[in-house]
Amino acid sequence: MAGIYLHIPFCKQACHYCNFHFSTSLKHKTDLLAAIHKEIALQHDYLSNVPVSTVYLGGGTPSLLDASELNALFDQISHYHSISSDAEITLEANPDDLTLDYLKALRKTPINRLSIGIQSFSEEDLRFMNRAHSAKEAAVCIQNAQAVGFENLTVDLIYGSPTTSHKQWATNLQKVLDFQVPHLSCYCLTVEPQTALAHFVKAGKAKAVDDTHAAQQFEYLQKTTEGAGFIHYEISNFAQPNCYAQHNSNYWKGVPYLGLGPSAHSFNAKSRQWNVAHNAQYIKALQTNELAFEEEILSPAQGYNEYVLTGLRTIWGCDLAHIRSIDTRFEAHFLKQSQSFLTTDKMQVQNDNYSLTKTGKLFADNIAMELFWEEE
């Protein structure tokens, strides 16, 4: 079992909070897609012929590609990889792209799951974030997607914004529940370096994120989704039973994946590599049949740290036997460092499997850092 991720680095406009690699110019789209086709061919053996169970198109904004461009990518992938008959194939999409005609065209592609970047149903929130869609489009696109037959949907929402009152956050969540969307990803607004939002905050043109305000909205999120039958299976992800995101779940479980496109990452359990985050350099390299990436061979300590970081974010937690299999030193270290979190009700243990409690999920990254092994 393996996955494939394609990074489509184009957007209509730059969201103020975003620090992903993208371009607002489509001038080189044809050359970029040709380069991805070439990379698919050159990297055909990265996954060692393991069947592919998930394909995920992210970005950027993959919904800027038309159905013929998407089908061409899938044809190229299928030529070099064995795609499982029940593979989860996800397209990230912005609401303003999901017209009824485009959705009908998508139904004629292999795509069977949509990840829709709603972020909020409030005009004030959307303008603050510099999103390209309106609150009306946010609602209509979900209805249209369901109308043409897309049942496997996930919606992204952002909480903690200074423009998002508790009342508006409750409204955002209720709208998603009313639409009976089976999966929900919720992210706290963060002020990333070198973004427009960081500049605005530094210049005093925007308020910084209030940690207490954000924590209150996260706790409300936990309570509301639980009451609606959702399972909080990863820090930022909530799903109805049997509706987990397979692709992202495999990331957290350490399943190998191949990343294609500029800035895309790949992982094969032994090493991690990442493509150059520059469209022109990426295209130029592949035009001469070269791959422009950097690689890092993972040490046992790095493998342990990644397992702790990803495992603790999920309901599957960290299995002591797996930690022991990496190195018995890590087992002793994990047991020692976890004691304080067990006694303060931030972690729980059952059958030698350690996971975070509801309270612990508020401190996930800090807890993981305390459990990390520092290499000598």
C-alpha positions as CSV (number, residue, x, y, z in Angstrom):
1,M,0.0,0.0,0.0
2,A,1.3,3.4,-1.0
3,G,0.2,6.9,-1.9
4,I,0.8,9.5,-4.5
5,Y,0.6,13.3,-3.9
6,L,0.6,15.8,-6.7
7,H,1.3,19.5,-5.9
8,I,-0.4,21.9,-8.3
9,P,1.3,25.2,-7.6
10,F,-1.2,27.7,-8.9
11,C,-3.8,30.0,-7.2
12,K,-6.0,32.8,-8.4
13,Q,-4.8,35.0,-5.6
14,A,-2.7,34.7,-2.4
15,C,-4.5,34.0,0.8
16,H,-3.1,36.3,3.5
17,Y,-2.2,33.4,5.9
18,C,-0.8,30.9,3.3
19,N,2.9,29.9,3.2
20,F,2.6,27.0,0.8
21,H,4.4,27.1,-2.5
22,F,2.3,28.6,-5.3
23,S,2.2,31.1,-8.1
24,T,-0.7,33.4,-9.1
25,S,0.4,33.3,-12.8
26,L,-0.8,30.5,-15.0
27,K,1.6,31.5,-17.8
28,H,3.7,28.3,-17.4
29,K,0.9,25.9,-16.6
30,T,1.4,23.8,-19.7
31,D,5.1,23.4,-19.2
32,L,4.6,22.6,-15.5
33,L,2.1,19.9,-16.3
34,A,4.5,18.4,-18.9
35,A,7.2,18.4,-16.2
36,I,5.0,16.5,-13.8
37,H,4.3,14.0,-16.5
38,K,8.0,13.6,-17.0
39,E,8.6,13.2,-13.2
40,I,5.9,10.5,-13.1
41,A,7.9,8.6,-15.6
42,L,11.3,9.2,-14.0
43,Q,10.1,8.3,-10.5
44,H,8.2,5.2,-11.6
45,D,10.2,2.9,-9.4
46,Y,10.2,5.0,-6.2
47,L,7.4,3.0,-4.7
48,S,8.9,-0.3,-5.6
49,N,5.8,-1.4,-7.6
50,V,3.6,-1.4,-4.4
51,P,-0.1,-0.9,-5.4
52,V,-1.2,2.7,-4.9
53,S,-4.3,3.0,-2.7
54,T,-4.6,6.8,-2.6
55,V,-3.9,9.7,-4.9
56,Y,-4.2,13.3,-3.6
57,L,-4.0,16.5,-5.7
58,G,-3.2,19.4,-3.5
59,G,-1.7,22.9,-3.8
60,G,-2.1,25.6,-4.6
61,T,-5.4,25.1,-6.2
62,P,-5.7,21.9,-8.3
63,S,-9.3,22.8,-9.2
64,L,-7.8,25.3,-11.6
65,L,-7.0,22.3,-13.9
66,D,-9.8,21.3,-16.3
67,A,-11.1,17.7,-16.6
68,S,-8.9,16.9,-19.6
69,E,-5.7,18.0,-17.8
70,L,-6.7,15.9,-14.8
71,N,-7.5,12.9,-16.9
72,A,-4.1,13.2,-18.6
73,L,-2.4,13.1,-15.2
74,F,-4.3,10.1,-14.1
75,D,-3.6,8.3,-17.4
76,Q,0.1,8.9,-16.9
77,I,0.0,7.7,-13.3
78,S,-1.9,4.6,-14.3
79,H,0.7,3.8,-17.0
80,Y,3.5,3.6,-14.4
81,H,1.6,2.5,-11.2
82,S,-0.9,-0.1,-10.2
83,I,-3.9,1.9,-8.8
84,S,-6.2,-0.1,-6.5
85,S,-9.7,-0.5,-7.8
86,D,-11.1,1.1,-4.6
87,A,-8.4,3.8,-4.4
88,E,-9.3,7.1,-2.7
89,I,-8.6,9.9,-5.2
90,T,-9.0,13.4,-3.8
91,L,-9.0,16.8,-5.4
92,E,-8.5,19.9,-3.3
93,A,-10.9,22.6,-4.6
94,N,-11.9,26.2,-4.0
95,P,-15.6,27.0,-3.8
96,D,-15.5,29.5,-6.7
97,D,-14.2,26.8,-9.0
98,L,-16.9,24.3,-8.2
99,T,-19.5,25.4,-10.7
100,L,-22.2,22.9,-11.7
101,D,-20.6,22.3,-15.1
102,Y,-17.1,21.8,-13.6
103,L,-18.5,19.3,-11.0
104,K,-20.2,17.4,-13.8
105,A,-17.0,17.2,-15.7
106,L,-15.1,16.0,-12.5
107,R,-17.6,13.1,-12.3
108,K,-16.1,11.9,-15.5
109,T,-12.6,11.7,-14.1
110,P,-11.3,9.1,-11.5
111,I,-11.8,11.7,-8.7
112,N,-14.1,10.3,-6.0
113,R,-13.4,12.7,-3.1
114,L,-13.4,16.5,-2.9
115,S,-11.6,18.5,-0.2
116,I,-13.3,21.9,-0.3
117,G,-11.5,25.0,1.1
118,I,-14.5,26.7,2.7
119,Q,-12.6,28.2,5.7
120,S,-15.7,30.2,6.7
121,F,-19.2,31.1,5.8
122,S,-18.7,34.7,6.9
123,E,-17.9,37.4,4.4
124,E,-15.9,39.3,7.0
125,D,-13.7,36.2,7.7
126,L,-13.2,35.5,4.0
127,R,-12.2,39.1,3.2
128,F,-9.8,39.1,6.1
129,M,-8.2,35.9,4.8
130,N,-8.3,37.2,1.2
131,R,-10.2,34.2,-0.1
132,A,-11.4,34.3,-3.7
133,H,-14.9,33.0,-2.9
134,S,-18.0,34.5,-1.3
135,A,-20.0,33.1,1.6
136,K,-22.8,32.3,-0.8
137,E,-20.4,30.3,-3.1
138,A,-19.2,28.4,0.0
139,A,-22.7,27.1,0.6
140,V,-23.8,26.5,-3.0
141,C,-20.7,24.5,-4.0
142,I,-21.4,21.9,-1.3
143,Q,-25.0,21.6,-2.5
144,N,-23.9,21.3,-6.1
145,A,-21.2,18.7,-5.3
146,Q,-23.8,16.5,-3.5
147,A,-26.3,17.1,-6.3
148,V,-24.0,15.6,-9.0
149,G,-23.1,12.6,-6.8
150,F,-20.0,13.5,-4.7
151,E,-20.8,11.9,-1.4
152,N,-17.2,11.6,-0.1
153,L,-16.6,15.3,0.8
154,T,-14.5,17.0,3.4
155,V,-14.6,20.7,4.2
156,D,-11.8,22.9,5.6
157,L,-12.6,25.5,8.3
158,I,-10.3,28.0,10.1
159,Y,-10.9,29.0,13.7
160,G,-9.1,31.4,16.0
161,S,-9.2,34.4,13.5
162,P,-9.7,37.8,15.2
163,T,-12.7,38.2,12.9
164,T,-14.3,34.9,13.9
165,S,-16.5,35.4,16.9
166,H,-17.7,32.5,18.9
167,K,-21.2,32.9,17.5
168,Q,-19.8,32.8,13.9
169,W,-17.7,29.8,14.7
170,A,-20.8,28.0,16.0
171,T,-22.6,29.0,12.8
172,N,-19.7,27.7,10.6
173,L,-19.8,24.3,12.3
174,Q,-23.6,24.1,12.2
175,K,-23.7,24.7,8.5
176,V,-21.3,21.9,7.8
177,L,-23.4,19.6,10.0
178,D,-26.6,20.7,8.3
179,F,-25.1,19.8,4.9
180,Q,-24.2,16.3,6.4
181,V,-20.6,16.5,5.2
182,P,-19.0,13.3,6.6
183,H,-15.5,14.7,7.2
184,L,-14.2,18.0,8.6
185,S,-10.7,19.5,8.8
186,C,-10.3,22.4,11.2
187,Y,-7.1,24.5,11.5
188,C,-6.2,27.3,13.9
189,L,-5.2,30.5,12.1
190,T,-1.5,30.8,12.4
191,V,0.7,33.8,11.6
192,E,3.4,32.2,9.4
193,P,6.6,34.1,8.7
194,Q,6.8,36.0,5.4
195,T,3.1,36.0,4.7
196,A,0.8,39.0,4.2
197,L,-0.8,38.3,7.5
198,A,2.5,38.4,9.3
199,H,3.2,41.8,7.7
200,F,-0.2,43.1,8.7
201,V,0.2,42.0,12.3
202,K,3.7,43.5,12.5
203,A,2.5,46.8,11.1
204,G,-0.5,46.9,13.5
205,K,-3.0,46.6,10.6
206,A,-4.3,43.2,11.9
207,K,-4.7,41.7,15.4
208,A,-2.6,38.8,16.4
209,V,-4.2,35.4,17.1
210,D,-5.4,35.2,20.7
211,D,-4.5,31.8,22.1
212,T,-7.3,31.8,24.6
213,H,-9.9,32.7,21.9
214,A,-8.5,29.9,19.7
215,A,-8.5,27.4,22.5
216,Q,-12.1,28.1,23.4
217,Q,-13.1,27.6,19.8
218,F,-11.1,24.3,19.6
219,E,-12.9,23.0,22.7
220,Y,-16.3,24.0,21.3
221,L,-15.3,22.2,18.1
222,Q,-14.5,19.0,20.0
223,K,-17.8,19.1,22.0
224,T,-19.9,19.9,18.9
225,T,-18.5,17.3,16.6
226,E,-18.6,14.6,19.3
227,G,-22.3,15.4,19.9
228,A,-22.9,15.0,16.1
229,G,-21.3,11.6,16.0
230,F,-17.9,12.6,14.6
231,I,-14.7,10.8,15.7
232,H,-11.8,13.2,16.5
233,Y,-9.3,10.9,14.9
234,E,-6.4,13.4,14.4
235,I,-5.8,16.8,16.0
236,S,-7.3,18.7,13.1
237,N,-9.6,16.1,11.6
238,F,-13.0,14.8,12.4
239,A,-15.0,12.2,10.6
240,Q,-18.2,10.1,10.8
241,P,-17.4,6.4,11.3
242,N,-15.6,4.8,8.3
243,C,-15.1,8.2,6.7
244,Y,-11.5,8.9,7.7
245,A,-9.3,10.5,5.1
246,Q,-7.3,7.5,3.9
247,H,-4.5,9.5,2.2
248,N,-3.7,11.6,5.3
249,S,-4.2,8.7,7.7
250,N,-1.5,6.9,5.8
251,Y,0.8,9.9,6.3
252,W,0.3,9.6,10.0
253,K,0.8,5.9,10.0
254,G,4.1,6.0,8.1
255,V,2.9,4.5,4.8
256,P,5.3,5.3,1.9
257,Y,4.2,8.0,-0.6
258,L,5.6,9.7,-3.7
259,G,5.3,13.4,-4.0
260,L,5.2,15.0,-7.5
261,G,5.5,18.6,-8.5
262,P,7.5,21.6,-7.2
263,S,7.9,21.5,-3.4
264,A,6.3,18.1,-3.1
265,H,7.7,15.7,-0.4
266,S,8.2,11.9,-0.7
267,F,8.8,9.3,2.0
268,N,9.8,5.6,1.8
269,A,10.4,4.8,5.5
270,K,14.1,5.0,5.1
271,S,14.5,8.5,3.7
272,R,12.6,11.7,2.9
273,Q,13.1,13.9,-0.1
274,W,11.6,17.2,-1.3
275,N,11.4,18.8,-4.7
276,V,12.7,22.3,-5.4
277,A,10.1,24.9,-4.5
278,H,10.6,26.9,-7.6
279,N,8.4,26.4,-10.7
280,A,11.0,27.5,-13.3
281,Q,13.8,25.5,-11.8
282,Y,11.5,22.4,-11.5
283,I,10.5,22.7,-15.2
284,K,14.0,23.3,-16.4
285,A,15.4,20.3,-14.6
286,L,12.8,17.9,-16.0
287,Q,13.2,19.2,-19.5
288,T,16.7,17.7,-19.4
289,N,15.4,14.5,-17.7
290,E,16.8,15.5,-14.3
291,L,15.1,15.5,-10.9
292,A,15.6,18.6,-8.7
293,F,15.3,17.4,-5.1
294,E,17.1,17.2,-1.8
295,E,17.2,14.0,0.2
296,E,17.6,13.2,3.9
297,I,18.4,9.6,5.1
298,L,16.5,9.2,8.4
299,S,18.4,8.1,11.4
300,P,16.8,5.8,14.0
301,A,16.3,8.9,16.3
302,Q,14.6,10.8,13.4
303,G,12.4,7.8,12.7
304,Y,11.4,7.7,16.4
305,N,10.7,11.4,16.6
306,E,8.5,11.4,13.5
307,Y,6.6,8.4,14.8
308,V,6.0,10.2,18.1
309,L,5.0,13.5,16.4
310,T,2.5,11.9,14.0
311,G,1.3,9.1,16.2
312,L,0.3,11.3,19.1
313,R,-1.8,13.5,16.8
314,T,-4.1,10.5,16.1
315,I,-6.4,8.2,17.9
316,W,-4.1,5.3,17.1
317,G,-1.4,6.8,19.3
318,C,2.1,5.4,19.9
319,D,2.6,1.7,20.4
320,L,5.3,0.9,22.9
321,A,6.3,-2.3,21.0
322,H,6.9,-0.3,17.9
323,I,9.1,2.2,19.8
324,R,11.0,-0.7,21.3
325,S,11.6,-2.2,17.8
326,I,13.4,1.0,16.8
327,D,15.7,1.1,19.8
328,T,15.2,0.0,23.5
329,R,16.8,3.4,24.5
330,F,13.8,5.2,22.9
331,E,11.4,3.0,24.9
332,A,13.0,3.9,28.2
333,H,13.1,7.6,27.3
334,F,9.4,7.6,26.2
335,L,8.3,5.9,29.4
336,K,10.2,8.4,31.5
337,Q,9.1,11.5,29.7
338,S,5.5,10.5,29.4
339,Q,4.9,10.1,33.2
340,S,4.2,13.8,33.9
341,F,1.6,13.9,31.1
342,L,-0.1,10.8,32.4
343,T,-0.4,12.2,35.9
344,T,-1.7,15.5,34.6
345,D,-4.4,13.8,32.4
346,K,-2.8,14.9,29.1
347,M,-2.0,11.4,28.0
348,Q,-3.6,8.0,28.6
349,V,-2.4,4.5,28.1
350,Q,-4.2,1.3,27.3
351,N,-2.4,-2.0,26.4
352,D,0.9,-0.2,26.0
353,N,-0.6,2.2,23.6
354,Y,-0.2,5.9,24.5
355,S,-2.5,8.6,23.2
356,L,-3.6,12.1,24.0
357,T,-6.6,13.0,26.1
358,K,-9.0,15.8,25.1
359,T,-7.0,18.1,27.2
360,G,-3.7,16.8,25.8
361,K,-4.7,17.6,22.3
362,L,-4.5,21.3,23.2
363,F,-0.8,20.8,23.8
364,A,0.0,18.1,21.2
365,D,3.1,19.7,19.6
366,N,4.7,20.7,23.0
367,I,4.1,17.2,24.4
368,A,5.7,15.6,21.3
369,M,8.7,17.9,21.7
370,E,9.2,16.8,25.3
371,L,9.2,13.1,24.2
372,F,11.7,13.7,21.3
373,W,15.1,12.1,21.4
374,E,17.9,14.6,21.0
375,E,20.7,13.1,19.0
376,E,24.2,13.4,20.4
